[in-house]
Amino acid sequence: MNKSFYLLLIPIVVSCTQTSPPPLTRMDCDWQVVTKVYDGDTVKLENGNRVRYIGIDSPEMNTDPVDPFAIKATQENEKLVFNHKVCLIKDALTDNEDKYGRLLRYLYLEDGTLINKTLVEEGLAKAYTVFPFSKRDEFITAEKEAQDKQLGMWTKENISNQNTNSLVLSPLEAKNYYNTYGTVQFTVMSSHDSGKAIFFNSETNYQSSNNFTVVIFYSSKNTFIKAGIENPAQYYLHKTIQVRGKIQKYQGKPEIIVSSPTSISILP
């Protein structure tokens, strides 16, 4: 073979072998190895820190029975990050850690894959919009696309047959589940004691079309007093809660009537 021809082939061969994407290179990366996966949105690192993924919420593993999509989300998370080196990134709009001491982070693989968003795109987690974060709109769009494609938890079969008690709904989602039992999570932005009933609202303006309301009639107030909650309207104000019960439609908006404080959980 002609030597000059052979030399011309060398760069061609080299360029053909460079097909894998370059590793993620960011100055603010904290590179760690994931040594344990708890569920679809929480992991443990080799340095002992636990990490809660920013901006997403996957079905819980600690329910009875366990939501099958909690298992699927955990399995997918394991496949993506277990024993892999990941880049941990903070968000300026989010606290450094939650009240459980877990770091709040975005997790990237070396090829640039954002794990938080990937799980939402696959329908194995929802955009968690209770707290602000910079990728909020991006994750909401990813969730909507997963719904449109009927991926993961958004399949028609799952939506029609699921037990809504295993889902944590937003006030807007509650409108899709009238006359079913479910769990709704929101921050109590306003409250009112009318002397006949107590109201918790998800909106500052309770007349907003987006408002969700919790109603406690005075006939049930004594159950709260026995639990040490003398003034429920003030006790729950500005707290993030999950309320369980039958989602009903009243004046075109969703509400749940509760008769006991055991139906309301305060989130940290």
NORNORQUI-V859833 format. One record per run of one state. SS is the DSSP state (2 for helix, 1 for strand, 0 for the rest). FROM is the first residue (numbers start at 1). LEN is the number of residues. If there is no record, write none. Layout:
BEGIN
((SS | FROM | LEN) (SS | FROM | LEN))
END
This chain:
BEGIN
((0 | 1 | 2) (2 | 3 | 15) (0 | 18 | 12) (1 | 30 | 8) (0 | 38 | 4) (1 | 42 | 4) (0 | 46 | 4) (1 | 50 | 4) (0 | 54 | 2) (1 | 56 | 2) (0 | 58 | 10) (2 | 68 | 14) (1 | 82 | 1) (0 | 83 | 2) (1 | 85 | 5) (0 | 90 | 7) (1 | 97 | 1) (0 | 98 | 5) (1 | 103 | 6) (0 | 109 | 5) (1 | 114 | 1) (2 | 115 | 7) (0 | 122 | 4) (1 | 126 | 2) (0 | 128 | 8) (2 | 136 | 13) (0 | 149 | 3) (2 | 152 | 3) (0 | 155 | 1) (2 | 156 | 6) (0 | 162 | 2) (2 | 164 | 3) (0 | 167 | 1) (1 | 168 | 2) (0 | 170 | 3) (2 | 173 | 5) (0 | 178 | 2) (1 | 180 | 8) (0 | 188 | 2) (1 | 190 | 4) (0 | 194 | 3) (1 | 197 | 5) (0 | 202 | 11) (1 | 213 | 5) (2 | 218 | 9) (0 | 227 | 5) (2 | 232 | 4) (0 | 236 | 4) (1 | 240 | 11) (0 | 251 | 2) (1 | 253 | 5) (0 | 258 | 3) (2 | 261 | 3) (1 | 264 | 3) (0 | 267 | 2))
END
